[in-house]
Amino acid sequence: RSYGVTQETITRAPKRMISIMQGLAGQLRRQQAAGSDYLVGQRLSACDLHWAAFAGFVAPLPPELCPMPDFMRHNYTHLTPELAEALDPILLEHRDRVYQRHIKLPMDF
């Protein structure tokens, strides 16, 4: 309740996630065509960092780069078929690039 989660928001969430991922993938393709590896402009922005962090909730980095308990990794990688289909490879390539260039790896909590 403290997060405003209702049955309605749970039902709407997958379609919203798909819409967001499709929008980000389209933006990355446009940026790539313009010669940029980033979501906005020619350098790292908060948008890139936000996507890289959020991507961990749909496809975490491999265990050697981001250690976490097995149950958490299972929960984060257990996508519905619709969400898995919407996870365009360009999104994971971008996530990996942001971590490799701008965030210390392996992650240490």
Secondary structure by P-SEA (a helix, b strand, c coil): ccccccaaaaaaaaaaaaaaaaaaaaaaaaaaaacccccccccccaaaaaaaaaaccccccccccccccaaaaaaaacccaaaaaaccaaaaaaaaaaaaccccccccc
